[in-house]
């Protein structure tokens, strides 16, 4: 899939995500300037760019090493976003990271450039940092925000 005029406007998504920079890390929260985790950052960007969240997010485990056969986070994203191949993910795409090879994808970020992304990280809060080879190889799924 390639970008078209109908998918989420990358510049707006990135500008909105950058508005969250410096927000402290807080597990399962989603309040800009107050606290959020990685999923909370994505939820907050969604609310600011797209509108109300289409369904409530159930409580979830912080265990990045969690294993299993169900990719719950990816399944949820598929319900409301446009999936694309990781190779086609560009600026403004939401990416899901697998933090261990045998684990399910449990970390979320938003690409801001071919070599940068924004995410919420424990102890650091919401930061923008380089998409190093170590981060890049962990990307398991990619999604576009819907039309805005």
Secondary structure by P-SEA (a helix, b strand, c coil): cccccccccaaaaaaaaaaacccccccccccccccccaaaaaaaaaaaccccccccccccccccccccccaaaaaaaaacbbbbccccccccbbbbbcccccccccbbbbbccccccccccccccbbbbbbcaaaaaaccbbbbcccc
